[in-house]
Amino acid sequence: MNNKVMHFNHMILDMLRGETLNYEGLEALLSLYLIGYVRQLGQVVNVDEFNRTTDFKELEKKLLDIFEDITIKYPILEVPLEELTRDRLLEKLNKEVLENLVKTIIDVPFSKYDWKDAVEDLIHKVSETSRYIDIAQTPESLNKLGIEILDPVGGSFYDGVAGTNGTAIYASKYSRLKGEELDIYVQELSPKLINIGIIRAFISGIDNINVYIGDTLLKPGFKDGNSLKAFDAIMMDFPFAQSWKYDDNDLIYDKYSRYVYGKPTKSSTEWLYISHIIKSLSEQGKGLAMVTSSSLFNTATQNIRENIIKEDVIEAIIELPSGLFSYTNIAVNIMVINKNKKIKNKILFINAKEMATSVSRTKKDLSDESITTLVEIYREMKEIDEISKLIDVKELESS
C-alpha cells in the first residue's frame, strides 16, 4: 500500500472524527470515492463547478446527477447508487463534513489504481477501528492460500457468504493474471454489505459480477432451471459457531436436496454450509470452506460427518495457526472439497499450526513462503513427517 493513499485515508477519517461511521456512512463515503475513480475512466466531472458550490442543496443535487450519469454508463452500480439516492444516505453525513469531503476527494490527483488501493485500505481501517461496523474480513493471506488451492482459471466462481466481496475480487484477479475471465457469482444476506461489495468490486476493475441478496441456506439465489447452478470453484468463509433457528422441515424438504447428509446441531450452521457447497459444485468442481476444529470433532455432528466422508468428496484438511483472524481466536481449518479427487478414499491432513509469522503481539499471518509450501504439499499430495499425512476414509468414518 503506497504512502500517499494511506495518508489520504487518514486525512479523510480525521475529517469524519465525531461522525458515526456505520454501514450507511461507509456506503456514502465509498460512493464519493467512486466519483474520484470514474474520473480516471473518462467520466466528466467538473471540478471547478464543485469548488464554486456553496449551497448544500445545490451540492447534493450535483452529486445525485453524477450518480445518475454513472448508473447509465455502468449498470452494475445502479442498485447501490439508487439506494443511496432513495434513502438519502448523503444526509447521514454532516453537511459541512460532506462539503469538505467532496472537495478533497475531487481534487486529489489519484490514478484508478490509487483509488483501488484507497478503497481496500479504507475498508480495512474502518473494519478494524469502528465500533459501529463489524465486517468480518477473510485475511488476505487466507484468500491467497485458498485461491491458489482452488486455481480458478476461467469458468465460474461462487461465494455464498460474500460480505464485501474480498474473496471474489481476489479470485477474479487470480484468473485474469492467468489470462482468463472468471464468471463471478456472490450471495450475501446484508443489502448494505452487498452495496459496499459492488462498489468495491467495480473499483477493483470487476463489472461482470452476478449478485443475489438473501439467506443462502434457505433461498440460494443462483439456479439452472429447477436445480442449483453448478459452479467450477467455490470458496466460503461462513460465520463460525453461528446457531440456526430454521424449521426442521426447511432442511428435510429442501427442494434442492442439499441437506441429505443429516441435520447438524442447532448450535452451528457450518455443516449446512458445507452441504450447500457440495451440492453446488460441478462434476469437476472444487470448493473450499473455513471450518472450526470443534465442527470437525464434535460428537454432535458425527452422523453428518460420517455421511459426507462416505461420499468421498473431502480431499484435504489444513489445520491453520491461531491468530490469523482479527475477530476470533477460534481454531480454524481449511476444508478442501473436490468432486474429482486425485487420490480416492483418502484425505490429506496438513498441520500448518507452526507456519505463522507474528505481525503484532496478538496478530499472526502466513508468509508467501508458507503459502507456497502448503500449496505444493496439497497439489502433490505429499506426506511429510509431522506435517502432512494421507489417511484412509475408513479410519475416519467412526471418528
DOMAR-825549 format. One record per residue (C-alpha): x, y, z negated; residue number from 0. Coordinates in Angstrom, 3 decimals, padded with zeros to 6 digits. Example, Ala and Ser with C-alpha at 12.3 -4.5 7.8 and 13.67 -1.06 7.14 Angstrom:
% residues 2
+----------+----------+----------+-----+
:       px :       py :       pz :   n :
+----------+----------+----------+-----+
:  012.300 : -004.500 : -007.800 :   0 :
:  013.670 : -001.060 : -007.140 :   1 :
+----------+----------+----------+-----+
This chain:
% residues 399
+----------+----------+----------+-----+
:       px :       py :       pz :   n :
+----------+----------+----------+-----+
:  000.000 :  000.000 :  000.000 :   0 :
:  001.574 :  003.305 :  001.039 :   1 :
:  002.069 :  006.091 : -001.492 :   2 :
:  000.035 :  008.739 :  000.341 :   3 :
: -003.063 :  006.505 :  000.227 :   4 :
: -002.631 :  005.768 : -003.474 :   5 :
: -002.081 :  009.474 : -004.214 :   6 :
: -005.188 :  010.382 : -002.193 :   7 :
: -007.382 :  007.918 : -004.112 :   8 :
: -006.017 :  009.158 : -007.451 :   9 :
: -006.989 :  012.670 : -006.369 :  10 :
: -010.496 :  011.561 : -005.328 :  11 :
: -011.074 :  009.703 : -008.614 :  12 :
: -009.810 :  012.728 : -010.555 :  13 :
: -012.418 :  014.836 : -008.759 :  14 :
: -015.062 :  012.321 : -009.895 :  15 :
: -013.937 :  012.359 : -013.519 :  16 :
: -017.018 :  012.618 : -015.688 :  17 :
: -019.280 :  011.214 : -012.952 :  18 :
: -020.967 :  007.818 : -013.374 :  19 :
: -019.352 :  005.836 : -010.576 :  20 :
: -021.789 :  002.938 : -010.332 :  21 :
: -022.613 :  000.875 : -007.226 :  22 :
: -024.620 :  003.741 : -005.737 :  23 :
: -021.808 :  006.216 : -006.341 :  24 :
: -019.240 :  003.867 : -004.788 :  25 :
: -021.502 :  003.307 : -001.777 :  26 :
: -021.908 :  007.073 : -001.301 :  27 :
: -018.154 :  007.611 : -001.625 :  28 :
: -017.357 :  004.882 :  000.908 :  29 :
: -019.800 :  006.473 :  003.348 :  30 :
: -017.699 :  009.641 :  003.175 :  31 :
: -014.542 :  007.606 :  003.792 :  32 :
: -016.402 :  006.176 :  006.778 :  33 :
: -016.688 :  009.672 :  008.269 :  34 :
: -012.932 :  010.069 :  007.982 :  35 :
: -012.441 :  006.681 :  009.640 :  36 :
: -014.773 :  007.228 :  012.608 :  37 :
: -012.979 :  010.472 :  013.428 :  38 :
: -009.996 :  008.261 :  014.252 :  39 :
: -012.224 :  006.202 :  016.569 :  40 :
: -013.090 :  009.296 :  018.605 :  41 :
: -016.321 :  010.233 :  016.806 :  42 :
: -016.611 :  014.038 :  016.939 :  43 :
: -016.758 :  015.655 :  013.506 :  44 :
: -016.378 :  019.440 :  013.435 :  45 :
: -014.028 :  020.132 :  010.510 :  46 :
: -014.301 :  023.930 :  010.790 :  47 :
: -018.085 :  023.701 :  010.587 :  48 :
: -017.851 :  021.782 :  007.308 :  49 :
: -015.329 :  024.222 :  005.891 :  50 :
: -017.687 :  027.132 :  006.637 :  51 :
: -020.662 :  025.451 :  004.956 :  52 :
: -021.545 :  026.965 :  001.579 :  53 :
: -025.150 :  025.831 :  001.106 :  54 :
: -025.548 :  022.346 : -000.373 :  55 :
: -028.737 :  021.517 :  001.546 :  56 :
: -027.041 :  022.500 :  004.783 :  57 :
: -024.051 :  020.321 :  003.899 :  58 :
: -026.301 :  017.361 :  003.094 :  59 :
: -028.188 :  017.767 :  006.391 :  60 :
: -024.932 :  017.824 :  008.367 :  61 :
: -023.804 :  014.660 :  006.617 :  62 :
: -027.073 :  012.881 :  007.346 :  63 :
: -026.916 :  013.982 :  011.002 :  64 :
: -023.418 :  012.486 :  011.231 :  65 :
: -024.638 :  009.236 :  009.641 :  66 :
: -027.416 :  009.067 :  012.233 :  67 :
: -024.910 :  009.568 :  015.068 :  68 :
: -022.676 :  006.854 :  013.591 :  69 :
: -025.512 :  004.311 :  013.418 :  70 :
: -026.393 :  004.954 :  017.066 :  71 :
: -022.815 :  004.246 :  018.142 :  72 :
: -022.155 :  001.450 :  015.611 :  73 :
: -025.402 : -000.506 :  014.935 :  74 :
: -023.722 : -002.737 :  012.302 :  75 :
: -023.762 :  000.311 :  009.982 :  76 :
: -027.475 :  001.011 :  010.392 :  77 :
: -028.651 : -000.776 :  007.232 :  78 :
: -026.178 :  000.722 :  004.708 :  79 :
: -026.392 :  004.246 :  006.134 :  80 :
: -030.189 :  004.199 :  006.469 :  81 :
: -030.469 :  003.069 :  002.845 :  82 :
: -028.030 :  005.783 :  001.832 :  83 :
: -030.308 :  008.320 :  003.528 :  84 :
: -033.609 :  006.813 :  002.335 :  85 :
: -032.538 :  006.503 : -001.296 :  86 :
: -030.822 :  009.913 : -001.231 :  87 :
: -027.670 :  008.399 : -002.657 :  88 :
: -025.668 :  011.541 : -001.912 :  89 :
: -027.702 :  013.254 : -004.621 :  90 :
: -026.268 :  010.783 : -007.124 :  91 :
: -023.073 :  012.853 : -006.934 :  92 :
: -022.800 :  016.294 : -008.490 :  93 :
: -023.358 :  018.970 : -005.805 :  94 :
: -020.084 :  020.782 : -006.402 :  95 :
: -018.223 :  017.464 : -006.530 :  96 :
: -019.803 :  016.357 : -003.245 :  97 :
: -018.782 :  019.591 : -001.515 :  98 :
: -015.179 :  019.189 : -002.680 :  99 :
: -015.137 :  015.509 : -001.720 : 100 :
: -016.376 :  016.183 :  001.808 : 101 :
: -013.849 :  018.926 :  002.500 : 102 :
: -010.974 :  016.889 :  001.040 : 103 :
: -011.892 :  013.748 :  002.991 : 104 :
: -012.495 :  015.580 :  006.266 : 105 :
: -009.177 :  017.437 :  006.044 : 106 :
: -006.841 :  014.548 :  005.153 : 107 :
: -004.614 :  013.548 :  008.134 : 108 :
: -005.149 :  009.778 :  007.870 : 109 :
: -004.880 :  007.212 :  010.652 : 110 :
: -007.520 :  004.475 :  010.895 : 111 :
: -005.025 :  002.140 :  009.188 : 112 :
: -004.618 :  004.606 :  006.321 : 113 :
: -008.410 :  004.627 :  005.885 : 114 :
: -008.477 :  000.837 :  005.776 : 115 :
: -005.800 :  000.868 :  003.048 : 116 :
: -007.651 :  003.657 :  001.226 : 117 :
: -010.883 :  001.623 :  001.091 : 118 :
: -009.103 : -001.507 : -000.157 : 119 :
: -007.227 :  000.469 : -002.806 : 120 :
: -010.372 :  002.334 : -003.871 : 121 :
: -012.450 : -000.829 : -004.327 : 122 :
: -009.611 : -002.399 : -006.306 : 123 :
: -009.206 :  000.664 : -008.527 : 124 :
: -012.925 :  001.050 : -009.184 : 125 :
: -013.477 : -002.656 : -009.905 : 126 :
: -010.564 : -002.623 : -012.364 : 127 :
: -011.443 :  000.582 : -014.217 : 128 :
: -015.174 :  001.341 : -014.005 : 129 :
: -017.378 :  000.053 : -016.811 : 130 :
: -020.406 :  000.579 : -014.556 : 131 :
: -019.271 : -001.746 : -011.773 : 132 :
: -018.436 : -005.435 : -012.049 : 133 :
: -017.043 : -006.541 : -008.697 : 134 :
: -015.568 : -009.993 : -009.231 : 135 :
: -012.910 : -009.874 : -006.526 : 136 :
: -011.167 : -013.049 : -005.407 : 137 :
: -007.438 : -012.417 : -005.980 : 138 :
: -005.637 : -011.633 : -002.714 : 139 :
: -003.166 : -014.482 : -003.248 : 140 :
: -006.046 : -016.976 : -003.536 : 141 :
: -007.647 : -015.602 : -000.380 : 142 :
: -004.301 : -016.108 :  001.331 : 143 :
: -003.866 : -019.642 : -000.040 : 144 :
: -007.450 : -020.641 :  000.728 : 145 :
: -007.463 : -019.315 :  004.280 : 146 :
: -004.059 : -020.888 :  005.013 : 147 :
: -005.512 : -024.228 :  003.902 : 148 :
: -008.675 : -023.790 :  005.970 : 149 :
: -006.766 : -022.458 :  009.008 : 150 :
: -009.872 : -020.894 :  010.630 : 151 :
: -008.796 : -020.050 :  014.191 : 152 :
: -011.839 : -019.249 :  016.326 : 153 :
: -015.167 : -020.923 :  015.616 : 154 :
: -017.324 : -019.870 :  012.674 : 155 :
: -016.586 : -018.869 :  009.089 : 156 :
: -019.131 : -018.604 :  006.262 : 157 :
: -019.153 : -017.254 :  002.705 : 158 :
: -022.438 : -017.677 :  000.839 : 159 :
: -021.406 : -015.541 : -002.156 : 160 :
: -019.659 : -012.847 : -000.174 : 161 :
: -019.636 : -009.951 : -002.631 : 162 :
: -017.924 : -007.082 : -000.772 : 163 :
: -016.575 : -009.406 :  001.969 : 164 :
: -012.942 : -009.583 :  000.844 : 165 :
: -012.601 : -013.278 :  001.753 : 166 :
: -014.412 : -012.929 :  005.091 : 167 :
: -012.199 : -009.971 :  006.044 : 168 :
: -009.073 : -011.986 :  005.258 : 169 :
: -010.361 : -014.919 :  007.339 : 170 :
: -011.111 : -012.655 :  010.312 : 171 :
: -007.653 : -011.083 :  010.195 : 172 :
: -006.020 : -014.513 :  009.985 : 173 :
: -007.841 : -015.724 :  013.108 : 174 :
: -007.030 : -012.550 :  015.035 : 175 :
: -003.343 : -012.944 :  014.247 : 176 :
: -003.618 : -016.380 :  015.865 : 177 :
: -005.208 : -014.809 :  018.955 : 178 :
: -008.851 : -015.823 :  018.386 : 179 :
: -012.016 : -014.040 :  017.250 : 180 :
: -013.846 : -015.634 :  014.334 : 181 :
: -017.637 : -015.510 :  014.067 : 182 :
: -018.265 : -014.273 :  010.521 : 183 :
: -021.403 : -015.141 :  008.500 : 184 :
: -021.948 : -013.840 :  004.969 : 185 :
: -024.748 : -014.031 :  002.435 : 186 :
: -024.987 : -012.086 : -000.818 : 187 :
: -027.723 : -011.634 : -003.408 : 188 :
: -026.996 : -007.949 : -004.157 : 189 :
: -028.043 : -005.427 : -001.456 : 190 :
: -025.603 : -002.878 : -002.890 : 191 :
: -022.660 : -005.266 : -002.547 : 192 :
: -023.796 : -006.151 :  000.977 : 193 :
: -023.827 : -002.460 :  001.967 : 194 :
: -020.399 : -001.845 :  000.457 : 195 :
: -019.155 : -005.016 :  002.169 : 196 :
: -020.450 : -003.975 :  005.608 : 197 :
: -018.676 : -000.613 :  005.400 : 198 :
: -015.529 : -002.317 :  004.089 : 199 :
: -015.545 : -004.838 :  006.942 : 200 :
: -016.175 : -002.160 :  009.570 : 201 :
: -013.276 : -000.008 :  008.358 : 202 :
: -011.148 : -003.175 :  008.466 : 203 :
: -011.984 : -003.406 :  012.172 : 204 :
: -014.702 : -006.074 :  011.941 : 205 :
: -018.002 : -005.260 :  013.639 : 206 :
: -019.188 : -008.786 :  014.541 : 207 :
: -020.291 : -009.760 :  011.023 : 208 :
: -023.616 : -011.552 :  010.504 : 209 :
: -025.249 : -010.590 :  007.204 : 210 :
: -028.099 : -012.032 :  005.127 : 211 :
: -029.374 : -010.802 :  001.748 : 212 :
: -030.794 : -013.387 : -000.657 : 213 :
: -030.165 : -016.282 : -003.025 : 214 :
: -028.012 : -018.819 : -001.173 : 215 :
: -029.133 : -021.730 : -003.362 : 216 :
: -032.852 : -021.097 : -002.817 : 217 :
: -033.015 : -019.324 :  000.552 : 218 :
: -029.975 : -019.912 :  002.759 : 219 :
: -030.055 : -017.287 :  005.479 : 220 :
: -028.435 : -018.977 :  008.466 : 221 :
: -030.299 : -021.719 :  010.259 : 222 :
: -030.239 : -023.607 :  013.531 : 223 :
: -033.870 : -024.403 :  014.250 : 224 :
: -035.201 : -026.278 :  011.216 : 225 :
: -031.734 : -027.205 :  009.979 : 226 :
: -028.963 : -025.317 :  008.244 : 227 :
: -026.443 : -023.731 :  010.565 : 228 :
: -023.253 : -025.817 :  010.571 : 229 :
: -020.006 : -023.896 :  010.089 : 230 :
: -016.444 : -024.785 :  011.009 : 231 :
: -014.951 : -023.197 :  007.881 : 232 :
: -016.432 : -022.164 :  004.536 : 233 :
: -014.816 : -020.520 :  001.530 : 234 :
: -016.802 : -019.616 : -001.581 : 235 :
: -015.721 : -018.175 : -004.913 : 236 :
: -019.034 : -018.554 : -006.724 : 237 :
: -019.823 : -017.411 : -010.289 : 238 :
: -018.193 : -019.561 : -012.956 : 239 :
: -020.360 : -021.199 : -015.632 : 240 :
: -023.475 : -019.409 : -014.407 : 241 :
: -026.661 : -021.043 : -015.649 : 242 :
: -029.612 : -021.667 : -013.336 : 243 :
: -033.343 : -021.372 : -014.049 : 244 :
: -034.813 : -022.785 : -010.881 : 245 :
: -037.827 : -025.057 : -010.899 : 246 :
: -036.590 : -028.654 : -010.574 : 247 :
: -038.892 : -029.073 : -007.579 : 248 :
: -036.906 : -026.385 : -005.732 : 249 :
: -033.976 : -028.773 : -005.848 : 250 :
: -035.780 : -032.103 : -005.426 : 251 :
: -037.791 : -030.889 : -002.432 : 252 :
: -035.176 : -028.618 : -000.863 : 253 :
: -036.150 : -028.557 :  002.826 : 254 :
: -032.504 : -028.945 :  003.890 : 255 :
: -031.812 : -031.912 :  001.546 : 256 :
: -028.793 : -030.138 :  000.076 : 257 :
: -029.155 : -031.488 : -003.452 : 258 :
: -029.421 : -035.202 : -002.727 : 259 :
: -026.290 : -035.901 : -004.803 : 260 :
: -028.108 : -035.145 : -008.032 : 261 :
: -029.242 : -032.401 : -010.369 : 262 :
: -026.445 : -030.796 : -012.402 : 263 :
: -026.713 : -029.479 : -015.936 : 264 :
: -028.664 : -026.226 : -016.310 : 265 :
: -025.582 : -024.518 : -017.726 : 266 :
: -023.783 : -024.295 : -014.369 : 267 :
: -024.586 : -023.757 : -010.684 : 268 :
: -021.156 : -024.907 : -009.476 : 269 :
: -022.198 : -028.345 : -008.175 : 270 :
: -025.235 : -026.801 : -006.491 : 271 :
: -022.905 : -024.554 : -004.503 : 272 :
: -020.594 : -027.486 : -003.736 : 273 :
: -023.591 : -029.482 : -002.458 : 274 :
: -024.597 : -026.499 : -000.323 : 275 :
: -021.082 : -026.267 :  001.154 : 276 :
: -021.052 : -029.970 :  002.080 : 277 :
: -024.416 : -029.726 :  003.841 : 278 :
: -023.384 : -026.500 :  005.642 : 279 :
: -020.240 : -027.903 :  007.298 : 280 :
: -019.980 : -029.094 :  010.884 : 281 :
: -018.826 : -032.667 :  011.508 : 282 :
: -015.233 : -031.449 :  011.847 : 283 :
: -015.672 : -028.680 :  009.282 : 284 :
: -013.622 : -027.865 :  006.237 : 285 :
: -014.729 : -025.982 :  003.114 : 286 :
: -013.106 : -024.610 :  000.020 : 287 :
: -014.615 : -023.898 : -003.402 : 288 :
: -013.238 : -022.353 : -006.583 : 289 :
: -014.267 : -024.736 : -009.377 : 290 :
: -013.760 : -024.653 : -013.143 : 291 :
: -011.977 : -027.572 : -014.782 : 292 :
: -014.984 : -028.190 : -017.025 : 293 :
: -017.151 : -028.884 : -013.957 : 294 :
: -014.654 : -031.473 : -012.766 : 295 :
: -014.591 : -033.418 : -016.025 : 296 :
: -017.798 : -032.597 : -017.920 : 297 :
: -019.719 : -035.811 : -018.692 : 298 :
: -022.994 : -033.984 : -017.993 : 299 :
: -022.023 : -033.703 : -014.302 : 300 :
: -020.687 : -037.255 : -013.959 : 301 :
: -023.577 : -038.558 : -011.841 : 302 :
: -023.425 : -035.819 : -009.200 : 303 :
: -019.601 : -036.037 : -009.167 : 304 :
: -019.673 : -039.783 : -008.531 : 305 :
: -022.171 : -039.428 : -005.676 : 306 :
: -020.089 : -036.762 : -003.945 : 307 :
: -016.869 : -038.737 : -004.456 : 308 :
: -018.548 : -041.754 : -002.790 : 309 :
: -019.354 : -039.518 :  000.183 : 310 :
: -015.559 : -039.231 :  000.637 : 311 :
: -015.518 : -035.552 :  001.612 : 312 :
: -013.277 : -034.223 : -001.176 : 313 :
: -009.774 : -034.075 :  000.275 : 314 :
: -007.794 : -032.235 : -002.402 : 315 :
: -007.977 : -030.607 : -005.833 : 316 :
: -005.421 : -027.879 : -006.613 : 317 :
: -005.099 : -027.010 : -010.309 : 318 :
: -004.342 : -023.280 : -010.453 : 319 :
: -002.285 : -021.334 : -013.006 : 320 :
: -004.170 : -019.363 : -015.659 : 321 :
: -004.275 : -015.577 : -015.454 : 322 :
: -004.889 : -015.251 : -011.704 : 323 :
: -008.380 : -013.797 : -012.139 : 324 :
: -008.631 : -010.355 : -013.747 : 325 :
: -012.075 : -011.088 : -015.223 : 326 :
: -011.603 : -014.551 : -016.771 : 327 :
: -009.039 : -016.923 : -018.261 : 328 :
: -011.157 : -019.988 : -017.481 : 329 :
: -009.108 : -022.836 : -015.975 : 330 :
: -009.845 : -022.831 : -012.235 : 331 :
: -009.168 : -025.263 : -009.392 : 332 :
: -009.450 : -025.176 : -005.624 : 333 :
: -011.563 : -027.996 : -004.199 : 334 :
: -010.927 : -028.745 : -000.532 : 335 :
: -013.916 : -030.374 :  001.201 : 336 :
: -013.216 : -031.943 :  004.587 : 337 :
: -015.714 : -033.771 :  006.799 : 338 :
: -012.767 : -035.192 :  008.770 : 339 :
: -010.207 : -036.216 :  006.129 : 340 :
: -006.691 : -037.187 :  007.171 : 341 :
: -006.498 : -039.975 :  004.597 : 342 :
: -009.786 : -041.742 :  003.904 : 343 :
: -010.826 : -042.828 :  000.404 : 344 :
: -008.086 : -040.851 : -001.312 : 345 :
: -007.926 : -037.396 : -002.925 : 346 :
: -004.723 : -035.386 : -003.229 : 347 :
: -004.305 : -033.814 : -006.673 : 348 :
: -001.840 : -030.904 : -006.812 : 349 :
: -000.594 : -029.361 : -010.043 : 350 :
:  000.182 : -025.675 : -009.425 : 351 :
: -000.089 : -024.599 : -013.069 : 352 :
:  003.584 : -023.630 : -013.304 : 353 :
:  003.804 : -021.850 : -009.938 : 354 :
:  002.600 : -018.421 : -011.069 : 355 :
:  004.629 : -015.232 : -011.215 : 356 :
:  003.912 : -012.780 : -014.054 : 357 :
:  002.708 : -009.372 : -012.837 : 358 :
:  001.980 : -007.944 : -016.293 : 359 :
:  001.509 : -009.177 : -019.837 : 360 :
: -001.895 : -010.652 : -019.008 : 361 :
: -001.920 : -010.894 : -015.203 : 362 :
: -000.297 : -013.546 : -013.031 : 363 :
: -000.117 : -014.115 : -009.301 : 364 :
:  001.002 : -016.657 : -006.721 : 365 :
:  004.051 : -015.617 : -004.718 : 366 :
:  004.221 : -016.090 : -000.950 : 367 :
:  006.826 : -018.793 : -001.582 : 368 :
:  004.474 : -020.704 : -003.896 : 369 :
:  001.637 : -020.390 : -001.381 : 370 :
:  003.856 : -021.741 :  001.398 : 371 :
:  004.838 : -024.692 : -000.819 : 372 :
:  001.229 : -025.526 : -001.718 : 373 :
:  000.040 : -025.291 :  001.887 : 374 :
:  002.878 : -027.573 :  003.009 : 375 :
:  002.058 : -030.154 :  000.301 : 376 :
: -001.608 : -030.092 :  001.342 : 377 :
: -001.085 : -030.213 :  005.107 : 378 :
:  001.412 : -033.068 :  004.903 : 379 :
: -000.447 : -034.838 :  002.083 : 380 :
:  002.856 : -035.045 :  000.216 : 381 :
:  003.332 : -036.876 : -003.059 : 382 :
:  005.897 : -035.159 : -005.291 : 383 :
:  006.750 : -036.324 : -008.807 : 384 :
:  004.868 : -034.288 : -011.447 : 385 :
:  003.356 : -032.019 : -008.768 : 386 :
:  001.132 : -033.995 : -006.400 : 387 :
: -000.391 : -037.462 : -006.187 : 388 :
: -002.845 : -039.286 : -003.933 : 389 :
: -005.495 : -041.107 : -005.970 : 390 :
: -007.907 : -043.713 : -004.644 : 391 :
: -011.542 : -042.609 : -004.971 : 392 :
: -012.430 : -045.917 : -006.643 : 393 :
: -010.321 : -044.853 : -009.627 : 394 :
: -012.413 : -041.670 : -009.893 : 395 :
: -015.930 : -042.960 : -009.402 : 396 :
: -016.487 : -043.623 : -013.074 : 397 :
: -014.328 : -040.845 : -014.494 : 398 :
+----------+----------+----------+-----+
